[in-house]
């Protein structure tokens, strides 16, 4: 329905977040940088918190993609 009307190449809405569509706001970029630093420097425990719908899963999936880690699926 949406794809043909708007001329899109793929469906615009999905249940799982897609890191290709992450908008790196200042806070998202900072969160991603902290995650990458913690992983690369073996920083120990890393916790990412935030309200529902703020992009936590998308940031983590982007981090996994940057580190070439396959995220576990449900």
C-alpha positions in Angstrom: 0.0 0.0 0.0 2.6 2.6 1.1 5.4 1.3 -1.2 3.5 1.9 -4.5 1.8 5.1 -3.5 5.0 6.8 -2.3 7.3 5.0 -4.7 9.3 3.3 -1.9 11.7 0.5 -2.5 10.8 -1.4 0.7 8.1 -1.3 3.4 8.5 1.8 5.5 7.4 0.2 8.9 8.8 -2.9 10.6 8.5 -4.5 14.0 12.3 -4.7 14.5 14.5 -1.6 14.3 16.8 -1.3 11.3 20.2 0.4 12.0 20.2 1.7 8.4 17.7 4.3 9.4 19.3 5.5 12.6 19.3 9.3 12.9 22.5 10.1 14.8 21.4 12.9 17.0 24.0 14.3 19.4 22.7 11.9 22.2 22.6 8.9 19.9 26.1 9.5 18.7 27.3 9.9 22.3 25.6 6.7 23.3 27.1 4.8 20.3 30.6 6.2 21.1 30.3 5.1 24.7 29.2 1.6 23.7 32.0 1.3 21.1 34.6 2.6 23.6 33.5 0.2 26.3 33.7 -2.8 23.9 37.0 -1.8 22.3 38.7 -1.0 25.6 37.2 -3.9 27.5 35.6 -1.4 29.8 33.5 -4.0 31.7 29.8 -3.6 32.2 28.0 -1.2 29.9 24.4 -0.1 30.5 22.2 1.8 28.0 19.0 3.2 29.5 16.3 5.5 28.2 12.6 5.9 27.7 10.5 3.7 25.4 11.0 4.6 21.8 14.1 6.6 22.1 16.3 4.4 19.9 18.2 2.2 22.4 17.7 -1.0 20.3 18.6 0.7 17.1 21.8 2.2 18.7 22.8 -1.3 20.0 22.1 -2.9 16.6 24.3 -0.2 15.0 27.0 -0.9 17.5 26.8 -4.6 16.7 27.0 -3.9 13.0 30.1 -1.7 13.6 31.7 -4.4 15.7 30.6 -7.1 13.2 28.6 -8.9 16.0 25.4 -10.7 15.1 22.7 -9.7 17.5 20.6 -12.5 19.0 17.0 -12.5 17.9 14.1 -13.5 19.9 
